[in-house]
Amino acid sequence: MNSKIFTIVATSLLLLAFAIGVQAATITSCTLDRDLYKQGETGYVLLTIYNNKDDTIRITEVTATIDYFYTEGTVYLQTFFTNSTLPVEIPQGQSSTFHIPFSLPTNIASGYTKLFCRAKTDLWNDPSQRWYQSDNPTAEPVLYIESPYKEQFEQQQEVNQQLQTQLTQQQNTISQLEEKLQTLETSYNNTALAMYILIAITIALGAAMAFLMKLMWRPKTIPSPAPQ
């Protein structure tokens, strides 16, 4: 009886050691759907698992856990699960890809943080015709959350740029008006000078003509007859 119990325990320990020691799956790719996110946005992780063993494995769980700070400094953990129907079996030498959708709180702190992605796998044991718990491959893609102040700053910069453009246009308009005014003033001065010269010439001609007419119309003196 004791020998039978010993055999069962030894077999169980061997199977447990086998289950702990195997490496049945590898995460060959773990990427995010874009480079940066804003507070309150949603996204997803695209995770590919490869079966590098000589037998079939099955995926029983695929998760992404985010360890992040809210803006007030409190630390939170939140776990997101794949939207695929599990379990999924992967034959030897083949891969399967999983989507893990996630959503960010509206008051999550900005900056870099990591998503801890993990898959739970079972390995098929053909001699015993059973599934045994296998390894849990992991990956940690880096997620960047953009500060809302950056967007506000960029919007303010855009407004300032528009105002600067409008101010430049107004300054150009004023400069053009000043140039036109200066041109008109120069033209007026030239016209006034020409008028003054014309008036002076007219006055001079009138005076000359009056003088000539006075000379021409001056009465002649008739000499008195000589006495006899």
C-alpha positions as CSV (number, residue, x, y, z in Angstrom):
1,M,0.0,0.0,0.0
2,N,2.8,2.4,1.0
3,S,4.6,1.4,-2.2
4,K,1.6,2.3,-4.3
5,I,1.2,5.7,-2.5
6,F,4.9,6.4,-3.0
7,T,4.6,5.6,-6.7
8,I,1.6,7.9,-7.1
9,V,3.4,10.7,-5.2
10,A,6.6,10.3,-7.2
11,T,4.6,10.3,-10.5
12,S,2.8,13.5,-9.4
13,L,6.1,15.2,-8.5
14,L,7.6,14.2,-11.8
15,L,4.6,15.6,-13.7
16,L,4.7,18.7,-11.6
17,A,8.4,19.1,-12.3
18,F,7.8,18.5,-16.0
19,A,5.0,21.1,-16.0
20,I,7.2,23.7,-14.2
21,G,10.2,23.1,-16.3
22,V,8.7,23.2,-19.8
23,Q,8.7,26.3,-22.0
24,A,5.8,25.7,-24.2
25,A,5.2,29.1,-25.6
26,T,7.0,32.3,-26.6
27,I,5.6,35.8,-27.1
28,T,7.2,36.7,-30.4
29,S,5.5,40.1,-30.8
30,C,3.7,42.5,-28.5
31,T,2.8,45.9,-29.9
32,L,0.4,48.8,-29.3
33,D,-1.9,50.1,-31.9
34,R,-0.2,53.5,-31.9
35,D,2.7,55.4,-30.4
36,L,1.0,57.8,-28.0
37,Y,-2.3,58.1,-26.2
38,K,-4.3,60.8,-24.5
39,Q,-6.2,60.6,-21.3
40,G,-9.5,58.8,-21.6
41,E,-8.6,57.2,-24.9
42,T,-8.9,53.5,-25.8
43,G,-6.5,51.2,-27.6
44,Y,-5.4,47.7,-27.9
45,V,-2.4,45.4,-27.6
46,L,-1.6,43.0,-30.5
47,L,0.1,39.9,-29.0
48,T,1.4,36.9,-30.9
49,I,2.2,33.6,-29.2
50,Y,4.4,31.0,-30.8
51,N,4.3,27.3,-29.9
52,N,8.0,26.1,-29.8
53,K,7.3,22.6,-28.4
54,D,6.7,19.2,-30.0
55,D,3.1,19.1,-28.9
56,T,0.0,21.2,-28.9
57,I,-0.5,23.9,-26.4
58,R,-3.6,25.8,-25.5
59,I,-4.0,29.4,-24.4
60,T,-6.3,29.7,-21.4
61,E,-5.8,33.4,-20.5
62,V,-4.3,36.5,-22.2
63,T,-4.2,39.7,-20.1
64,A,-2.6,43.2,-20.0
65,T,-2.2,44.8,-16.6
66,I,-1.4,48.5,-16.2
67,D,0.2,49.9,-13.1
68,Y,-0.4,53.6,-13.2
69,F,-0.7,56.8,-11.2
70,Y,-3.7,59.0,-11.2
71,T,-3.0,62.7,-11.3
72,E,-3.4,63.0,-7.6
73,G,-0.7,60.4,-7.1
74,T,-2.7,57.3,-6.1
75,V,-1.4,54.0,-7.6
76,Y,-3.8,51.7,-9.3
77,L,-3.7,48.3,-11.0
78,Q,-6.1,47.4,-13.8
79,T,-6.2,44.2,-15.8
80,F,-7.7,43.9,-19.3
81,F,-8.5,40.6,-21.0
82,T,-8.4,39.5,-24.6
83,N,-11.6,39.6,-26.6
84,S,-10.8,36.2,-28.2
85,T,-12.8,33.2,-27.2
86,L,-10.6,31.0,-25.0
87,P,-9.1,28.4,-24.8
88,V,-7.3,28.5,-28.1
89,E,-5.2,25.6,-29.2
90,I,-1.9,26.2,-31.1
91,P,-0.3,23.3,-32.9
92,Q,3.5,22.8,-32.6
93,G,5.5,25.3,-34.7
94,Q,2.5,27.7,-35.3
95,S,1.4,31.0,-33.9
96,S,-1.8,32.7,-32.9
97,T,-2.5,36.5,-32.4
98,F,-4.7,38.0,-29.7
99,H,-6.1,41.5,-29.3
100,I,-6.3,43.0,-25.8
101,P,-8.5,46.1,-25.8
102,F,-7.9,48.6,-23.0
103,S,-9.2,52.1,-21.9
104,L,-7.3,54.8,-20.1
105,P,-8.9,56.9,-17.2
106,T,-9.5,60.5,-18.0
107,N,-7.3,61.6,-15.1
108,I,-4.4,59.2,-15.6
109,A,-1.1,60.8,-15.1
110,S,0.9,61.6,-18.3
111,G,4.2,60.1,-19.2
112,Y,5.6,56.7,-19.9
113,T,4.2,53.5,-18.3
114,K,4.4,49.8,-19.0
115,L,1.7,47.2,-19.8
116,F,2.5,43.9,-18.2
117,C,1.1,41.3,-20.8
118,R,0.9,37.7,-19.8
119,A,-0.4,34.5,-21.4
120,K,-1.3,31.4,-19.4
121,T,-0.7,28.1,-21.3
122,D,-1.3,24.4,-20.9
123,L,0.8,21.8,-22.6
124,W,-0.7,18.5,-23.9
125,N,0.9,15.4,-22.6
126,D,0.3,12.6,-25.1
127,P,1.3,9.6,-22.8
128,S,-1.2,10.7,-20.1
129,Q,-3.7,12.2,-22.5
130,R,-4.0,15.2,-20.3
131,W,-3.3,19.0,-20.3
132,Y,-0.8,20.2,-17.8
133,Q,-0.2,23.8,-16.7
134,S,2.8,25.1,-18.5
135,D,4.7,28.4,-18.6
136,N,3.3,32.0,-18.6
137,P,5.2,34.0,-21.2
138,T,5.2,37.8,-20.6
139,A,6.0,41.0,-22.4
140,E,6.1,44.6,-21.4
141,P,5.3,47.1,-24.1
142,V,5.9,50.8,-23.2
143,L,2.9,53.1,-23.4
144,Y,3.2,56.9,-23.6
145,I,0.4,59.1,-22.4
146,E,0.5,62.7,-23.7
147,S,0.0,65.5,-21.2
148,P,-3.2,67.5,-21.8
149,Y,-1.1,70.7,-21.1
150,K,0.8,70.0,-24.3
151,E,-2.4,70.0,-26.4
152,Q,-3.4,73.2,-24.6
153,F,0.0,74.7,-25.2
154,E,-0.1,73.8,-28.9
155,Q,-3.6,75.2,-29.2
156,Q,-2.4,78.4,-27.5
157,Q,0.6,78.5,-29.8
158,E,-1.7,78.1,-32.8
159,V,-3.9,81.0,-31.6
160,N,-0.8,83.1,-31.0
161,Q,0.5,82.3,-34.5
162,Q,-2.9,83.3,-36.0
163,L,-2.8,86.6,-34.0
164,Q,0.8,87.2,-35.1
165,T,-0.2,86.6,-38.7
166,Q,-3.2,89.0,-38.4
167,L,-0.9,91.6,-36.7
168,T,1.7,91.2,-39.5
169,Q,-1.1,91.6,-42.1
170,Q,-2.4,94.7,-40.4
171,Q,1.2,96.1,-40.2
172,N,1.7,95.4,-43.9
173,T,-1.6,97.1,-44.7
174,I,-0.6,100.1,-42.6
175,S,2.8,100.3,-44.3
176,Q,1.1,100.2,-47.7
177,L,-1.3,102.9,-46.7
178,E,1.6,105.0,-45.4
179,E,3.4,104.5,-48.7
180,K,0.3,105.6,-50.6
181,L,-0.2,108.6,-48.3
182,Q,3.5,109.5,-48.8
183,T,3.1,109.2,-52.5
184,L,0.0,111.4,-52.5
185,E,1.7,113.9,-50.3
186,T,4.7,114.0,-52.6
187,S,2.3,114.4,-55.6
188,Y,0.4,117.1,-53.8
189,N,3.6,119.0,-52.9
190,N,4.8,118.7,-56.5
191,T,1.4,119.9,-57.8
192,A,1.3,122.8,-55.3
193,L,4.9,123.8,-56.2
194,A,3.9,123.8,-59.9
195,M,0.9,125.9,-59.2
196,Y,3.0,128.4,-57.3
197,I,5.5,128.6,-60.1
198,L,2.6,129.0,-62.6
199,I,1.0,131.7,-60.6
200,A,4.3,133.5,-60.2
201,I,5.0,133.2,-63.9
202,T,1.4,134.5,-64.7
203,I,1.9,137.4,-62.3
204,A,5.3,138.2,-63.8
205,L,3.8,138.1,-67.4
206,G,0.9,140.2,-66.3
207,A,3.2,142.8,-64.8
208,A,5.4,142.8,-67.9
209,M,2.4,143.1,-70.2
210,A,1.0,146.0,-68.1
211,F,4.3,147.8,-68.2
212,L,4.5,147.4,-71.9
213,M,1.0,148.5,-72.4
214,K,1.7,151.5,-70.3
215,L,4.7,152.4,-72.4
216,M,2.7,151.9,-75.6
217,W,-0.3,154.0,-74.6
218,R,1.6,156.8,-73.0
219,P,0.4,160.2,-74.7
220,K,3.0,161.8,-76.9
221,T,4.1,165.5,-76.3
222,I,3.3,167.8,-79.3
223,P,6.0,170.5,-79.6
224,S,4.8,174.2,-79.5
225,P,5.3,176.3,-82.7
226,A,8.3,178.5,-82.8
227,P,7.6,182.3,-82.4
228,Q,8.0,184.4,-85.5
